[in-house]
Amino acid sequence: MDIVGGYGSDEAEKEVATEVAAENAPAQQDEPAVVAEVAAGGAGVYAGVRPISTMVVRAAPDVQVLGDGKGSAVAMVSNTSKIVQYNPTFEQLWAPEAGPLNPYYANGVTPGMRNTLGGSMERTNLADFHFEEQYQTFNTFGFAMDPSAASDAKASTDVVGDSEMWHTMNGRSVFQATKRDAKKRKMTDAAAEKVLKGQGIELTEEEVDALGKDMEAAAEVDKAKDEEKKASKKKAEGLSECSTAFHGKEKTDYQGRTWVDAPSENKEGDGASYIPKQCVHTWTGHTKGVHSIKWFPKTGHLLLSASMDGKVKIWDVYNSRKCMRTYMGHTKPVRDICFSEDGRQIVSCGYDKAVRYWDTETGQEIQSWKAKGVPFCCKIHPGDDNILVGCSNKNLLQWDPRIKEEESLVQEYIQHLGSVNTCTFIDNNRRIVTTSDDKKLFVWEYGIGTAPMKHVAEPWMHSMPAVTAAPSDNGNPKYLLCQSLDNQILVYATGDRFKLNKKKLFTGHVSAGYACQVGISPDMKYVISGDGDGRLWLWDWKSSKVYRKLKAHDGVCIGAIWHPMEPSKIATCGWDGLIKFWD
């Protein structure tokens, strides 16, 4: 009745009080009734009103809520509200935010970076097994290791949950002791009971060694299963098994350098190029014609060759001049080969539609793919080691060897109407130039295969099955020398405008029907090429006139390349199965 007593003494309020008392009159007349008189100076008693008992229930704790500023409690201002209905004080406006504090900020508040309603949650990396182990341990024993602490921490402060149980268990999880372990160690009943409870025991040195051997054996079994699965998949795709053979004396020298490393006495020449006079050495070893040869990048101390006998060989140039290693895996003739930028990996493609990625030193196959058509050219991008292969299905395919084989095909360049014959990088390896049997030349943006950025096609153009970058294949050449099937070599400038240089035209040889490789001296003084009659042609770069002709091979002279460091040495290959070294 305290509420009623708080009213004033107006006549209207008295009438209201009387009506309320009349409505609340009890049905039993034997109980005493008390009526409170509401007056200005005192209180009276009216008949017909029974006493009312009150009970205060507080279901919520005392918390500081968002008030309207009129109460006695200090009101809070929401940090999301844009309108304030009262005049808060300076302390209310600049009061700290309520909730958990973020340890990564000086004032504990994450401005605009909360990932939960109550604050912020920390992200941590945890293996599936370790998470399951700690999860089961917490459900069983009531404790788990703190994921924010080190995994090998032994202090009780790094434990979440029941620390006493952690001391009782000596930090053992539920996965560290089983019934099988108890029987295997032939423990006493007390020790076995301790193991069965999950408390575990310390491992002896012999047990640790045995466990390590078991883990190594399991790893070997898993590796063998993976290799068997990989081999079965290759067999289903038609890819044969690969093998290699090392023919050198030693794989490393007394200083620990491998046979792939360039010799220390290998020095660059004076820079002036000279016309070779005679053949100083002939490499024999391929049973069929040699289709392509490549120098080891920058140094040229090794020579890589691809043959129609399905083998890829690498030869020593300076010392023994013998075959150092043979890479076997192709079942049909090898069409093209290419070194990586550092020469540590090579890629080969053949008429068996196989594209193989090798380790130069060990000869092991890193990865292999089955192309959709017959691959005619292959290149390794210097930036990300992606492999680009031009195929007979009119597409240029791009594989990433860092991804597993099922998902390694990352791009297809689809616009040509014929087989893609060549692939060359320009503009700091950011663009690709391709030629095709459709007598067109496309310039692509690297990684974008939907449409070429430049389309070169003229009525007089022929197919160009061989393209060489000049002055060197460093990803930013100044010119492209293209072997055209109308018995001439065209020169395209790759500067600001990709266009034909009409002043540079090399003719005289007969290369129609053959993809004869074009070479150029490091100082861009001479241009070389083979022809269908087995001759080696040399032109002067400035005048475009024939400088000399040499009889190099019996049959087609398909490849001719200038040494990158020795300006007077040339290597040629032909369909007679020979590789010749000229000086």
C-alpha positions as CSV (number, residue, x, y, z in Angstrom):
1,M,0.0,0.0,0.0
2,D,3.0,2.3,0.0
3,I,2.2,3.1,-3.6
4,V,-1.3,4.3,-2.7
5,G,0.1,6.3,0.2
6,G,2.3,8.3,-2.1
7,Y,-0.6,10.0,-3.9
8,G,-1.8,13.5,-3.1
9,S,-5.1,14.5,-1.4
10,D,-7.1,15.7,-4.4
11,E,-10.9,14.9,-4.4
12,A,-10.5,13.0,-7.7
13,E,-7.9,10.8,-6.3
14,K,-10.1,10.0,-3.3
15,E,-12.9,8.9,-5.5
16,V,-10.5,6.6,-7.5
17,A,-9.2,5.0,-4.3
18,T,-12.8,4.4,-3.1
19,E,-13.8,2.7,-6.4
20,V,-10.7,0.5,-6.3
21,A,-11.4,-0.5,-2.7
22,A,-15.0,-1.4,-3.6
23,E,-14.0,-3.6,-6.5
24,N,-11.5,-5.5,-4.3
25,A,-14.0,-6.2,-1.5
26,P,-13.6,-9.9,-0.2
27,A,-16.4,-12.4,-0.5
28,Q,-16.1,-13.6,3.2
29,Q,-17.4,-11.0,5.7
30,D,-15.7,-12.7,8.8
31,E,-12.2,-11.5,7.8
32,P,-11.2,-8.0,9.0
33,A,-11.0,-5.3,6.4
34,V,-8.7,-2.3,6.3
35,V,-9.1,0.6,4.1
36,A,-6.5,3.2,3.7
37,E,-7.6,6.8,3.5
38,V,-5.6,8.9,1.2
39,A,-5.5,12.4,2.5
40,A,-3.1,15.2,2.7
41,G,-2.6,15.2,6.5
42,G,-3.1,11.6,7.5
43,A,-4.9,8.3,6.8
44,G,-8.3,6.8,7.5
45,V,-9.9,3.4,7.5
46,Y,-12.7,2.4,5.1
47,A,-14.7,-0.7,5.3
48,G,-14.4,-3.4,2.6
49,V,-10.7,-3.5,1.9
50,R,-8.6,-6.5,2.8
51,P,-4.8,-6.2,3.4
52,I,-2.6,-7.0,0.3
53,S,0.7,-8.8,0.8
54,T,3.5,-8.0,-1.7
55,M,6.7,-9.9,-2.7
56,V,9.6,-8.6,-4.7
57,V,11.4,-11.1,-7.1
58,R,14.8,-10.1,-8.6
59,A,15.4,-12.6,-11.5
60,A,18.2,-10.6,-13.1
61,P,21.5,-9.5,-11.5
62,D,22.5,-5.9,-11.1
63,V,23.9,-4.9,-14.4
64,Q,24.5,-1.5,-16.0
65,V,22.0,-1.1,-18.8
66,L,21.5,1.5,-21.5
67,G,19.4,4.1,-19.7
68,D,17.7,7.3,-20.7
69,G,19.9,9.5,-18.5
70,K,17.1,10.3,-16.0
71,G,17.8,7.6,-13.4
72,S,20.3,7.7,-10.6
73,A,22.4,5.0,-12.3
74,V,25.1,6.0,-14.7
75,A,23.7,5.6,-18.2
76,M,25.7,3.9,-21.0
77,V,25.9,5.1,-24.6
78,S,25.8,2.4,-27.3
79,N,28.7,2.6,-29.7
80,T,26.3,1.7,-32.6
81,S,23.7,4.4,-31.8
82,K,23.6,7.4,-34.0
83,I,21.0,9.5,-32.0
84,V,21.2,10.2,-28.2
85,Q,18.0,11.2,-26.5
86,Y,19.6,13.0,-23.6
87,N,22.8,14.9,-22.7
88,P,25.4,12.4,-21.6
89,T,28.5,13.5,-19.6
90,F,32.0,13.4,-20.9
91,E,32.7,10.2,-18.8
92,Q,29.7,8.4,-20.3
93,L,30.7,9.2,-23.9
94,W,34.3,8.1,-23.4
95,A,33.7,5.1,-21.2
96,P,35.5,1.9,-22.4
97,E,33.6,-0.7,-24.3
98,A,32.2,-3.6,-22.3
99,G,33.1,-7.1,-23.1
100,P,36.3,-9.3,-23.5
101,L,39.5,-7.4,-24.4
102,N,41.5,-8.2,-27.4
103,P,45.1,-8.9,-26.4
104,Y,46.5,-7.8,-29.7
105,Y,45.6,-4.1,-29.3
106,A,47.1,-1.7,-26.8
107,N,43.7,-0.5,-25.4
108,G,42.2,-3.9,-25.6
109,V,39.5,-2.9,-28.1
110,T,39.4,-4.1,-31.7
111,P,38.0,-1.2,-33.8
112,G,35.7,-2.7,-36.3
113,M,37.3,-6.1,-36.2
114,R,35.1,-8.1,-33.9
115,N,34.4,-11.6,-35.2
116,T,31.9,-12.5,-32.5
117,L,29.2,-10.6,-30.6
118,G,31.1,-10.8,-27.4
119,G,34.5,-9.7,-28.7
120,S,37.2,-11.5,-30.7
121,M,38.3,-15.1,-31.1
122,E,41.9,-16.1,-31.7
123,R,42.8,-18.3,-34.7
124,T,45.2,-21.2,-34.2
125,N,46.5,-24.1,-36.3
126,L,46.0,-27.6,-35.0
127,A,46.3,-31.0,-36.6
128,D,43.2,-33.2,-36.7
129,F,44.7,-35.9,-34.7
130,H,45.9,-33.6,-31.9
131,F,42.5,-31.9,-31.8
132,E,40.7,-35.2,-31.5
133,E,43.2,-36.3,-28.8
134,Q,42.6,-33.3,-26.7
135,Y,38.9,-33.3,-27.3
136,Q,38.5,-36.9,-26.1
137,T,40.9,-36.3,-23.2
138,F,38.8,-33.3,-22.1
139,N,35.5,-35.3,-22.3
140,T,37.1,-38.2,-20.4
141,F,39.3,-36.6,-17.8
142,G,38.2,-33.0,-17.8
143,F,41.4,-31.4,-18.9
144,A,43.1,-30.5,-22.2
145,M,46.3,-28.7,-23.3
146,D,46.0,-25.1,-24.1
147,P,46.2,-24.7,-27.9
148,S,47.9,-21.3,-27.4
149,A,50.8,-22.9,-25.5
150,A,53.6,-25.1,-26.9
151,S,52.7,-28.6,-27.7
152,D,55.4,-30.1,-25.5
153,A,54.7,-27.8,-22.5
154,K,54.6,-29.7,-19.2
155,A,53.5,-26.9,-16.9
156,S,50.1,-27.1,-15.3
157,T,49.5,-23.4,-16.3
158,D,49.2,-24.6,-19.9
159,V,46.2,-26.8,-19.1
160,V,42.6,-26.0,-19.7
161,G,40.2,-27.6,-17.2
162,D,40.9,-29.8,-14.2
163,S,44.5,-29.2,-13.2
164,E,44.4,-31.7,-10.3
165,M,43.4,-34.4,-12.7
166,W,46.2,-33.4,-15.0
167,H,48.6,-33.9,-12.1
168,T,47.0,-37.3,-11.4
169,M,47.3,-38.4,-15.0
170,N,50.9,-36.9,-15.3
171,G,49.8,-35.2,-18.5
172,R,48.8,-38.4,-20.3
173,S,46.0,-38.3,-22.9
174,V,43.5,-41.0,-23.6
175,F,45.5,-42.1,-26.7
176,Q,48.7,-42.8,-25.0
177,A,47.8,-46.1,-23.3
178,T,45.7,-49.0,-24.5
179,K,44.9,-52.5,-23.3
180,R,47.2,-54.0,-26.0
181,D,50.1,-52.0,-24.7
182,A,49.6,-53.4,-21.2
183,K,49.6,-57.0,-22.4
184,K,52.6,-56.4,-24.7
185,R,54.8,-55.1,-22.0
186,K,53.8,-57.9,-19.5
187,M,53.2,-55.4,-16.7
188,T,52.1,-56.1,-13.2
189,D,48.5,-55.9,-12.3
190,A,48.9,-52.5,-10.8
191,A,50.7,-51.1,-13.8
192,A,48.2,-52.7,-16.2
193,E,45.4,-51.2,-14.2
194,K,47.0,-47.8,-14.4
195,V,47.4,-48.2,-18.2
196,L,43.8,-49.3,-18.6
197,K,42.7,-46.2,-16.7
198,G,44.5,-44.1,-19.3
199,Q,47.3,-42.9,-17.0
200,G,50.0,-44.6,-19.0
201,I,53.7,-45.1,-18.2
202,E,57.0,-43.8,-19.5
203,L,58.5,-45.5,-22.6
204,T,61.9,-47.2,-22.4
205,E,64.6,-46.5,-24.9
206,E,64.1,-50.0,-26.5
207,E,60.4,-49.3,-26.9
208,V,61.1,-45.8,-28.4
209,D,63.5,-47.4,-31.0
210,A,61.0,-50.1,-31.8
211,L,58.3,-47.5,-32.3
212,G,60.5,-45.5,-34.6
213,K,61.2,-48.6,-36.7
214,D,57.6,-49.4,-36.9
215,M,56.8,-45.8,-38.1
216,E,59.5,-46.0,-40.7
217,A,58.2,-49.3,-42.0
218,A,54.7,-47.9,-42.2
219,A,56.0,-44.9,-44.1
220,E,57.8,-47.2,-46.6
221,V,54.6,-49.2,-47.1
222,D,52.6,-46.1,-47.7
223,K,55.2,-44.8,-50.2
224,A,55.1,-48.1,-52.1
225,K,51.3,-48.0,-52.3
226,D,51.4,-44.5,-53.6
227,E,53.9,-45.5,-56.3
228,E,51.9,-48.5,-57.2
229,K,48.8,-46.4,-57.5
230,K,50.6,-43.8,-59.6
231,A,52.0,-46.5,-61.9
232,S,48.6,-48.1,-62.4
233,K,47.1,-44.7,-63.3
234,K,49.9,-44.0,-65.8
235,K,49.3,-47.5,-67.3
236,A,45.6,-46.7,-67.7
237,E,46.5,-43.4,-69.4
238,G,49.0,-45.1,-71.7
239,L,52.1,-43.7,-70.0
240,S,55.0,-46.1,-69.8
241,E,57.4,-46.5,-66.9
242,C,60.5,-44.2,-66.9
243,S,64.1,-45.2,-66.3
244,T,67.5,-43.5,-66.4
245,A,71.1,-44.5,-66.8
246,F,74.2,-42.5,-65.6
247,H,77.2,-43.0,-67.9
248,G,79.8,-40.8,-66.2
249,K,82.5,-41.9,-63.8
250,E,81.4,-39.9,-60.7
251,K,78.3,-38.0,-59.9
252,T,80.3,-35.6,-57.6
253,D,83.9,-34.4,-57.6
254,Y,86.2,-34.0,-54.6
255,Q,84.7,-30.7,-53.8
256,G,81.2,-32.0,-53.6
257,R,80.0,-30.4,-56.9
258,T,77.7,-32.5,-59.0
259,W,78.2,-33.2,-62.6
260,V,75.5,-30.7,-63.5
261,D,77.4,-27.8,-62.0
262,A,79.4,-25.6,-64.4
263,P,83.2,-26.0,-64.2
264,S,85.0,-23.2,-62.5
265,E,87.4,-22.6,-65.4
266,N,84.4,-22.0,-67.8
267,K,84.8,-18.3,-68.8
268,E,83.0,-16.2,-71.3
269,G,84.8,-15.3,-74.5
270,D,85.9,-11.9,-75.8
271,G,82.4,-11.4,-77.3
272,A,83.3,-11.3,-81.0
273,S,81.8,-14.1,-83.0
274,Y,83.7,-16.0,-85.7
275,I,82.7,-18.3,-88.5
276,P,83.6,-21.9,-87.6
277,K,85.9,-23.7,-90.0
278,Q,85.7,-27.4,-89.3
279,C,84.0,-30.1,-87.2
280,V,86.0,-30.7,-84.1
281,H,83.9,-33.5,-82.5
282,T,81.0,-35.8,-83.3
283,W,78.7,-37.2,-80.7
284,T,77.3,-40.6,-81.5
285,G,74.9,-42.6,-79.4
286,H,71.4,-42.2,-80.8
287,T,70.2,-45.0,-83.0
288,K,67.9,-42.8,-85.0
289,G,67.8,-39.2,-86.1
290,V,68.2,-36.4,-83.7
291,H,65.4,-33.9,-83.8
292,S,66.3,-31.2,-81.3
293,I,69.3,-30.0,-79.3
294,K,69.6,-27.4,-76.5
295,W,72.5,-25.8,-74.6
296,F,72.6,-25.7,-70.8
297,P,71.4,-22.2,-69.9
298,K,74.0,-19.5,-69.7
299,T,77.1,-21.7,-69.5
300,G,76.6,-24.3,-72.3
301,H,78.8,-26.9,-70.6
302,L,76.2,-29.5,-71.3
303,L,74.2,-30.3,-74.4
304,L,70.7,-31.9,-74.4
305,S,69.4,-33.9,-77.3
306,A,66.1,-35.5,-78.3
307,S,66.0,-38.3,-80.8
308,M,63.6,-40.3,-82.8
309,D,64.6,-43.4,-80.8
310,G,62.5,-42.2,-77.9
311,K,65.5,-41.2,-75.7
312,V,66.8,-38.0,-74.3
313,K,70.5,-37.7,-73.7
314,I,72.7,-35.1,-72.1
315,W,76.4,-34.7,-73.3
316,D,79.5,-33.2,-71.8
317,V,81.0,-30.5,-73.9
318,Y,84.4,-29.5,-72.4
319,N,85.9,-32.5,-70.6
320,S,85.2,-36.0,-71.6
321,R,82.7,-35.1,-74.3
322,K,80.8,-38.3,-73.5
323,C,77.1,-39.0,-72.8
324,M,76.5,-38.3,-69.1
325,R,72.9,-39.5,-68.6
326,T,70.1,-41.0,-70.7
327,Y,66.4,-40.4,-69.9
328,M,64.2,-43.2,-71.1
329,G,60.4,-43.1,-71.0
330,H,59.0,-42.2,-74.3
331,T,57.7,-45.0,-76.5
332,K,57.7,-42.9,-79.7
333,P,60.0,-40.3,-81.1
334,V,60.8,-37.3,-78.9
335,R,59.6,-34.1,-80.6
336,D,61.0,-31.3,-78.4
337,I,63.0,-30.6,-75.2
338,C,63.6,-27.6,-73.0
339,F,65.7,-26.7,-69.9
340,S,64.4,-24.8,-67.0
341,E,65.9,-21.4,-66.2
342,D,68.6,-22.8,-63.9
343,G,69.0,-26.1,-65.9
344,R,68.0,-28.3,-62.9
345,Q,64.9,-29.6,-64.6
346,I,64.1,-30.5,-68.2
347,V,60.8,-31.2,-70.0
348,S,60.3,-33.5,-73.0
349,C,57.4,-34.2,-75.3
350,G,57.0,-36.9,-77.9
351,Y,54.7,-38.4,-80.4
352,D,53.3,-40.8,-77.7
353,K,51.4,-37.7,-76.4
354,A,53.4,-37.9,-73.2
355,V,54.9,-34.8,-71.5
356,R,57.5,-35.6,-69.0
357,Y,59.2,-33.4,-66.4
358,W,62.6,-34.7,-65.3
359,D,65.2,-33.9,-62.7
360,T,68.4,-33.2,-64.7
361,E,70.9,-34.5,-62.1
362,T,69.2,-37.6,-60.8
363,G,67.2,-38.5,-63.9
364,Q,64.1,-39.1,-61.9
365,E,60.7,-38.2,-63.4
366,I,59.1,-35.5,-61.3
367,Q,55.7,-35.5,-63.0
368,S,54.2,-36.6,-66.3
369,W,51.0,-35.8,-68.2
370,K,49.1,-37.2,-71.1
371,A,48.4,-34.4,-73.7
372,K,45.1,-34.3,-75.6
373,G,47.0,-34.3,-78.9
374,V,50.5,-34.8,-80.2
375,P,52.7,-32.2,-78.6
376,F,54.9,-30.3,-81.1
377,C,56.7,-27.9,-78.7
378,C,57.4,-27.4,-75.0
379,K,58.7,-24.6,-72.8
380,I,59.2,-23.9,-69.1
381,H,58.2,-20.5,-67.8
382,P,61.1,-18.9,-66.0
383,G,58.9,-17.2,-63.4
384,D,56.7,-20.0,-61.9
385,D,58.1,-23.1,-63.7
386,N,54.8,-23.7,-65.5
387,I,55.1,-26.0,-68.5
388,L,53.5,-24.9,-71.8
389,V,53.0,-27.4,-74.6
390,G,51.6,-26.8,-78.1
391,C,49.6,-29.7,-79.4
392,S,48.0,-31.0,-82.6
393,N,44.5,-30.4,-81.1
394,K,45.0,-26.6,-81.9
395,N,45.5,-25.7,-78.2
396,L,48.4,-24.5,-76.1
397,L,48.2,-26.3,-72.7
398,Q,49.7,-25.0,-69.5
399,W,50.5,-27.3,-66.5
400,D,51.7,-26.4,-63.0
401,P,54.0,-29.1,-61.7
402,R,53.6,-27.9,-58.2
403,I,50.0,-29.1,-58.2
404,K,49.0,-32.8,-58.2
405,E,48.4,-34.3,-61.6
406,E,44.6,-34.3,-61.5
407,E,44.4,-30.6,-61.1
408,S,47.7,-29.4,-62.7
409,L,46.2,-28.3,-66.0
410,V,45.7,-24.6,-65.2
411,Q,45.2,-23.0,-68.6
412,E,44.3,-23.7,-72.2
413,Y,45.0,-21.1,-74.9
414,I,42.3,-21.8,-77.5
415,Q,42.1,-19.7,-80.7
416,H,44.3,-21.4,-83.3
417,L,42.7,-23.3,-86.2
418,G,45.7,-25.7,-86.7
419,S,48.4,-27.5,-84.8
420,V,50.4,-25.2,-82.5
421,N,54.1,-25.5,-83.5
422,T,56.1,-23.0,-81.4
423,C,55.8,-21.1,-78.1
424,T,58.2,-18.2,-77.2
425,F,58.2,-15.8,-74.3
426,I,58.6,-12.0,-74.8
427,D,58.2,-8.8,-72.8
428,N,59.9,-10.1,-69.6
429,N,58.0,-13.4,-69.9
430,R,54.7,-11.6,-69.6
431,R,53.5,-12.5,-73.1
432,I,53.6,-15.6,-75.3
433,V,54.0,-15.8,-79.1
434,T,52.6,-18.9,-80.8
435,T,52.7,-20.0,-84.4
436,S,50.5,-22.6,-86.0
437,D,49.7,-24.6,-89.1
438,D,46.9,-22.2,-89.7
439,K,49.6,-19.7,-91.0
440,K,48.8,-17.3,-88.1
441,L,50.9,-15.8,-85.4
442,F,49.2,-14.9,-82.0
443,V,50.5,-12.9,-79.1
444,W,48.9,-13.9,-75.8
445,E,48.9,-12.4,-72.3
446,Y,50.5,-15.0,-70.0
447,G,47.8,-16.8,-68.0
448,I,44.9,-15.5,-70.2
449,G,43.9,-18.1,-72.8
450,T,40.5,-16.8,-73.9
451,A,41.6,-14.5,-76.7
452,P,45.0,-13.3,-78.0
453,M,46.0,-9.7,-77.6
454,K,47.4,-9.5,-81.1
455,H,46.6,-11.4,-84.3
456,V,49.0,-11.5,-87.2
457,A,47.8,-13.1,-90.4
458,E,48.6,-12.1,-94.0
459,P,47.6,-13.8,-97.3
460,W,51.2,-14.4,-98.3
461,M,52.2,-16.0,-94.9
462,H,53.1,-19.6,-94.6
463,S,53.4,-21.9,-91.6
464,M,56.4,-21.2,-89.3
465,P,57.3,-24.4,-87.5
466,A,60.5,-23.0,-85.8
467,V,61.0,-19.7,-83.9
468,T,64.2,-18.4,-82.2
469,A,64.4,-15.5,-79.9
470,A,67.3,-13.0,-80.4
471,P,69.7,-11.9,-79.1
472,S,69.1,-14.6,-76.5
473,D,66.1,-16.5,-75.0
474,N,66.0,-14.6,-71.8
475,G,62.3,-13.7,-71.8
476,N,62.8,-10.2,-73.2
477,P,64.2,-10.6,-76.8
478,K,64.4,-7.9,-79.3
479,Y,63.6,-10.0,-82.4
480,L,62.0,-13.3,-83.3
481,L,63.5,-15.3,-86.2
482,C,60.8,-17.4,-87.7
483,Q,61.6,-20.3,-90.1
484,S,58.9,-20.0,-92.8
485,L,58.0,-23.0,-95.0
486,D,58.4,-20.8,-98.2
487,N,62.2,-21.2,-97.8
488,Q,62.9,-17.9,-96.0
489,I,63.5,-16.7,-92.5
490,L,61.3,-13.8,-91.3
491,V,62.2,-11.4,-88.5
492,Y,59.6,-9.8,-86.2
493,A,60.4,-6.9,-83.9
494,T,59.0,-7.4,-80.3
495,G,59.4,-3.8,-79.1
496,D,56.5,-1.4,-78.4
497,R,54.9,-2.6,-81.6
498,F,55.0,-6.2,-82.7
499,K,55.6,-6.0,-86.4
500,L,57.4,-7.6,-89.3
501,N,60.9,-6.2,-90.1
502,K,60.8,-6.2,-93.9
503,K,64.5,-5.2,-94.2
504,K,65.6,-8.5,-92.6
505,L,64.9,-11.4,-94.9
506,F,67.2,-14.5,-95.1
507,T,66.7,-16.7,-98.2
508,G,68.7,-19.2,-100.3
509,H,68.2,-22.5,-98.3
510,V,65.5,-25.1,-99.0
511,S,63.6,-25.8,-95.8
512,A,60.1,-26.4,-97.1
513,G,58.6,-29.3,-95.2
514,Y,61.1,-29.3,-92.3
515,A,61.1,-27.5,-89.0
516,C,64.7,-26.4,-89.2
517,Q,65.9,-24.7,-86.1
518,V,67.3,-21.2,-86.5
519,G,70.3,-20.0,-84.6
520,I,72.0,-16.6,-84.0
521,S,75.4,-15.6,-82.6
522,P,75.4,-13.9,-79.1
523,D,76.6,-10.6,-80.6
524,M,73.9,-10.8,-83.4
525,K,76.4,-10.8,-86.1
526,Y,75.5,-14.1,-87.9
527,V,72.4,-16.1,-88.5
528,I,72.5,-19.9,-89.0
529,S,70.1,-22.6,-90.1
530,G,70.1,-26.0,-91.6
531,D,68.2,-27.2,-94.6
532,G,66.7,-30.3,-96.2
533,D,69.9,-31.2,-98.0
534,G,72.0,-31.4,-94.8
535,R,73.9,-28.1,-95.3
536,L,74.6,-25.4,-92.7
537,W,73.8,-21.9,-93.9
538,L,75.4,-18.7,-92.4
539,W,74.0,-15.2,-93.2
540,D,75.3,-11.8,-92.2
541,W,72.8,-10.1,-89.9
542,K,73.2,-6.6,-91.3
543,S,73.2,-7.2,-95.0
544,S,71.0,-10.4,-94.9
545,K,73.5,-12.0,-97.5
546,V,74.7,-15.5,-97.5
547,Y,78.1,-15.7,-95.8
548,R,79.0,-19.4,-96.1
549,K,77.6,-22.9,-96.7
550,L,78.9,-26.0,-95.0
551,K,78.0,-29.7,-95.6
552,A,77.1,-30.8,-92.1
553,H,75.0,-34.0,-92.3
554,D,73.9,-36.8,-94.6
555,G,70.2,-36.0,-94.9
556,V,68.3,-33.2,-93.1
557,C,70.2,-30.8,-90.9
558,I,67.3,-30.1,-88.5
559,G,69.1,-28.2,-85.7
560,A,71.8,-25.5,-85.5
561,I,72.5,-23.5,-82.3
562,W,75.3,-21.1,-81.4
563,H,77.2,-21.6,-78.2
564,P,76.2,-19.0,-75.5
565,M,79.7,-18.4,-74.2
566,E,82.1,-19.6,-76.9
567,P,81.3,-17.2,-79.8
568,S,83.1,-19.3,-82.4
569,K,81.4,-22.7,-81.7
570,I,78.3,-24.2,-83.2
571,A,76.4,-27.4,-82.6
572,T,74.3,-29.1,-85.3
573,C,72.1,-32.2,-85.4
574,G,70.6,-34.2,-88.2
575,W,68.4,-37.1,-89.1
576,D,71.5,-39.2,-89.6
577,G,71.7,-39.6,-85.8
578,L,74.8,-37.5,-85.3
579,I,75.5,-34.3,-83.3
580,K,78.4,-32.3,-84.5
581,F,80.5,-29.6,-82.8
582,W,82.0,-27.0,-85.0
583,D,84.8,-24.5,-84.3
